[in-house]
Amino acid sequence: MGTHRRPKPPSRPRLAVLAATAGTVSLLPTQGQAAPKPSLDEVRQQVAALYEEAEAPTEEYNAILERKAKLQKEANAAQRRMADQQAEVDELRARMGPMAAAQYRSGGVDPTLGLFLSADPDSYLDRAQTLDRMSARQATELTALESKRRELARTRAEAGRKVGAAEKARERLSGKKEEIQGKLGAARKLLNSLTAEQRTQLREAEKKEDKAAGNSDKPAAYQGSASGRARDAVRFAYAQLGKPYEWGSTGPDSFDCSGLTGTAWRTAGVSLPRTVIQQYSAGRQVAREDLQPGDIIYWYNNTQHNGMYVGDGKAIHAPRTGKNVELTPLDSMPYFAATRP
C-alpha cells in the first residue's frame, strides 16, 4: 500500500521528515498565542506521511495473520490427534482391567504350593498355562499402553506449544492493528480538521493529479493478448477496478496491494504467499524489458508495494486507504523490480 498518487512522489527522507511532524496539526499555545493552522498543502503532506508510515505495519500484520492461521490449523490437528490417542489409551486401560484383576486374585500364590494344595493337579496345570498365556498377553498390552501414553504426552505437549504460539501471534496481531489504526486515525483527524470547502479542494486536486498521471479506477475489461493462467489473473485484476483499498483485505469487496495480486493469481490456480516480500521471494525475477501481462510489479523496494502488470506500460494495483483499485502507469511510482509467478 502507499500514497502512490504523485507522478513524482516525495523521497523517503522527505517522508521521514513529514512523518516526524505528522499529527502536529496545532502546537500548544505559546505566550497566549495559538499556533497557526496548517495549510491545505501541509495537511496533505502530513496525511501522505501517515499513510506511508502505515505500510510497514500493514505488511507485518499480513505476515502475522498468515502465521497465526497456520499455527491454529496445526494446533487443531494436534488436538484431534490427542483426542484419538486418548481414546486408544482408554480402550487399552479397559482391556487391562479384567486381566489385572485375575493376576491379583492368583498372583499371590506360589505355583508349587498351589499345585500341592490343589485337589485336581491336572486342572491346576491347565489353569496355570492359561494364566501364563494371560500374563504374556498382559505384558504385551502393558507395553502397548505405555507406548500410547508416551505418544499422547508428546502430542499434548505439541498441541500446547501450537496453541501458545497461536495466542502470541494473536497478541502481536492486536498490537499491529492498533498501530495501523493509530496512523490512519491520525490521518482522518487531520482531514477532519479541514473545512468542507478545503476537503472538496483536496479531492479535486487528487482527481487532477490522477488524470495527469494517467491513473483510472473506472471499470474496464481486459482486451489484451495474454493467455492461460496469466490471462485469468489479469482479467480478475481488471474486474476489481473501482473497489476500495482496505488494509489486510484479500477480497472479494476490497483489497490491499498484495491481497489483490495474491487473490488474482489464486483465482487463476496459482497459490502465492500473502505479503509483498514473500511474493517477491517466491517469484522468478523478470527484467523490465521482458515484462508480460500477469507479472507482479514492485515499486520503491521489495517490501513496500506491488501490483500486476497488464501490458502497454501499465499496471493495476490497490493504492492506499481512501483510494480504489486503479490502473496506473509503471512510472507513476519508482519502479523497483518484477517477478513472474
Beta strands, then each sheet from edge to edge (+ up, - down):
strand 1: 284-285
strand 2: 296-299
strand 3: 305-311
strand 4: 314-317
strand 5: 326-329
strand 6: 335-340
sheet 1: 1+ 6- 2+ 3- 4+ 5-
end
